[in-house]
Amino acid sequence: MARQSLTSLPWSARLFVGGTVAAAAIVLVTSLPETLPHLPLWVTLATASAIASRQKLRLPIGNSASNLSIAYTIDFASLLLLGPDATMLVALLSGWAQSTNKASHTNPAYRTIFNIAILVLTVQITGRAFALAGGRFGVFDLAMLVPLLVAVLSYFLANSILVATVIGLSSRRHLWKVWYGDFLWTGPSYFVGASAATAAAAAWTLGWGWLIPLAAAPVYLTFRSYRVYLDRIAAETTHHSEMQALHEKAVEALRAARESEQRYALAAAGSNDGLWDWDLTSNAFYVSDRWKLMLGLPPEVPIQRVDDWFRHVHPDDATDLRRVLDRHLAGHTAHFEHEYRMRHQGGRYQWVLCRGVAVQNEQNVPIRIAGSQTDVTDQRRVQDDLQHAALHDGLTGLANRALFSELLERALSKTRRSASYVCAVLFIDLDHFKLVNDSYGHVIGDQFLVAIGKRLLQCLRPGDALARLGGDEFAILLDDVGESPVASVISERLHTTLRAPFELEGREIWASVSIGVAFSNGHHQDPEELLRDADTAMYRSKAQGRSQTQTFDPSMHESAIGRLTLETELRRAIERQEFVVHYQPIIELETRDVCGFESLIRWPREDGSMTPPIDFIPVAEETGLIAPITRLVLFEACRQVAEWQRHFTRPLTLTVNISTKLFDRPTLVAEVREAISSTGLLPGTLRLEITESFLVNGSEQVVARLDELRSIPVELYLDDFGTGFSSLSYLHRYRLDALKIDRSFISRIGERHSDAPIVASIVNLARELGMGVIAEGVETVAQAERLAALECPHAQGYLFSHPLSVEDAHAFLAQQQISSRPSARPSRDLAETLNIRPTVRH
């Protein structure tokens, strides 16, 4: 809007401004939060938004102007983190801060109030749209993609339509023409800003605050592109005016038939850079000294024919230059303009922008053309840098996903044109890269990725392409593999070259990769389809044990769809609380008594079947659903065992398995403490089972987390001891309370190649360290007798009982209580002493 008083506006514009301000006031009063959530975060966002609001790009809109501010990115991040009510105050403060700009002091007060009102209404509209679309503030997962798109569109439409309306009413222009001509083109900046805001907010929520500065890159590039674009528009407008004036002066000079005056009039009206003039009738060519200086030529060097001009043009650009010039001389274009390269006297090539306009005689035949030449090497370098940044990974310099998709699309086009052409995609994922990042820090992690990229490049053929898709994922496009085993050879070459360790800042780091291969088959319509197939094969490689290569086949796609279906059903099962907890007794071998239970989750299905944990627990861990599932098991098992403790007046223990994925959750210790206190479980009777993989990834943070759990108090058991990464150093470093001997050792007790010596060693080791021992998977009397002889104190397995439902476990305890009375047992052998009886399978 122009700088004018409110009373000078048409009545419709005044009515709209007043209505908008009134609506914003009502929204502000009714939605004003009583308290601000996450006050430090709110203060940070509000301050950042206020500062950012002073950095804005002025957009020309007819006779008035509007501003494009980077504060939108911060406001959008605040909306995703804090919700619309708190963000409304952030936007209000941002609008007020913007009004304190020196450039804004001349604006009337009503305009400042109206701008603030627009921000308040836009934030509330966007927040409601995000919530209605299913978005949850502060939650970042794949389910937020659609709500996020709705929110960005809502913000853009609400903000631009409100501003366009008041401009249209004030200037008496049609609203659609105002919005379409002046605001639609700014839409991409909203999406870029929202993407950066989402990335920054997600990084903050996930505790990856170091990533937030990276989100500024796309915002900066967008604003930089808009500024270059606006400067170019201004230059084009100025140049068009200059060329028009040049044409009018040239006609006037021709009519006066004064050739010398005509030359200087044309030159004066042209650019202030290098000037040139070509007499088409005599073929005489004139250039100014500045024109020569651009090419490093001294003034005395003759440039008298058009051939002298074209001799300095880059051979690859000469044809296009001649074509554009001929089109203008033929009258197909209003003026001549073209960018091309010219050879400098020093041997290098530099970019120039050449502009000109032809003069025609009364028969419309061109007789002269003159214009200017500008050195645009620096501007072209900026454009090339922006284009390179858009298509290449900023860390490794490799192609990014966008460029890789473009290259893959070209390859698929060849496939569709020629049945004999076949390309292949190798999807590469680093194994255990998170361990490198967590152990050595992200600086070493970044150096590691760069070194990996360099080694992968050494394995490729000319014509192949390597890209970093993001994180620790790379992709290779193999060109024209045909029927040859090129993909297999290169895959093996990749594995081989990565076997040598990497030396990074004095540290020796080893790497391995999981590779998925997919070949074009003529049916892939989209690059993402082929990339998806290779990704699917890569996940099969990881599932098969990592550090290997798998080639895609259609069954893998069906398996991936089945996994997605299972994930959907798993989410639904959590919402409907379909899971149940079963309990497997833990037996004290010396006294034959049940001393506790291990809680085991079960998933009954509608058809009466039972989905085993091995099928859904890995999916739950990958998707993060393991957290609500573990919470369900923990609270339900604590409640049930606490009830049995009171009913049978026995200090029964409860063992719960904890996934290593949960130890990064800051709420884990609080949830365990709450489960014990809220259910009345006897203090000191809860045991948490952890796996050795958690200890492998551990550090001082692991020790601190284990100490927090132990202080509740909770005892800590090491599950499946003897397999995987077993190391005595873990037992020395981490104070554990008991070891659980893996069933694979127990099952071979009594066989020809018995593992009894290993079991005896583990029992003796635990005894010397003051730790308890539980043998898992005991299924025969002979195994139980041998364990008793080895003085193993506790055992569990099908010999004693399968995992039991709540009702069966209660009955089992009642029977145990009866059998444990002195009058009920003189025992004759171990089988009778252990009270072994048939159990119902579950």
Secondary structure as UniProt FT lines:
FT   HELIX           6..8
FT   HELIX           11..31
FT   HELIX           39..52
FT   TURN            53..54
FT   STRAND          56..61
FT   TURN            62..63
FT   STRAND          64..69
FT   HELIX           71..82
FT   HELIX           84..99
FT   HELIX           102..104
FT   TURN            105..106
FT   HELIX           109..132
FT   TURN            133..134
FT   TURN            137..138
FT   HELIX           142..144
FT   HELIX           145..171
FT   HELIX           175..182
FT   HELIX           184..186
FT   HELIX           187..205
FT   TURN            206..207
FT   HELIX           209..215
FT   HELIX           216..256
FT   HELIX           259..269
FT   STRAND          274..279
FT   TURN            280..283
FT   STRAND          284..287
FT   HELIX           289..294
FT   TURN            295..296
FT   TURN            299..300
FT   HELIX           306..310
FT   TURN            311..312
FT   HELIX           315..329
FT   TURN            330..331
FT   STRAND          336..343
FT   TURN            345..346
FT   STRAND          349..360
FT   TURN            362..363
FT   STRAND          366..375
FT   HELIX           377..391
FT   TURN            394..396
FT   HELIX           401..417
FT   TURN            419..420
FT   STRAND          424..430
FT   TURN            431..432
FT   HELIX           433..440
FT   HELIX           442..458
FT   TURN            462..463
FT   STRAND          465..470
FT   TURN            471..472
FT   STRAND          473..478
FT   TURN            482..483
FT   HELIX           486..497
FT   STRAND          502..504
FT   TURN            505..506
FT   STRAND          507..509
FT   STRAND          513..519
FT   HELIX           527..543
FT   TURN            544..545
FT   STRAND          549..551
FT   HELIX           554..576
FT   STRAND          580..588
FT   TURN            589..592
FT   STRAND          593..604
FT   TURN            606..607
FT   STRAND          610..611
FT   HELIX           613..623
FT   TURN            624..625
FT   HELIX           626..648
FT   STRAND          653..657
FT   HELIX           660..664
FT   TURN            666..667
FT   HELIX           668..679
FT   TURN            683..684
FT   STRAND          686..690
FT   HELIX           692..696
FT   HELIX           700..710
FT   STRAND          715..721
FT   TURN            724..725
FT   HELIX           728..733
FT   STRAND          738..741
FT   HELIX           743..746
FT   TURN            747..750
FT   TURN            752..753
FT   HELIX           756..768
FT   TURN            769..770
FT   STRAND          772..775
FT   HELIX           781..789
FT   TURN            790..791
FT   STRAND          794..795
FT   TURN            798..800
FT   HELIX           806..819
FT   HELIX           822..824
FT   HELIX           830..833
FT   TURN            834..835
//
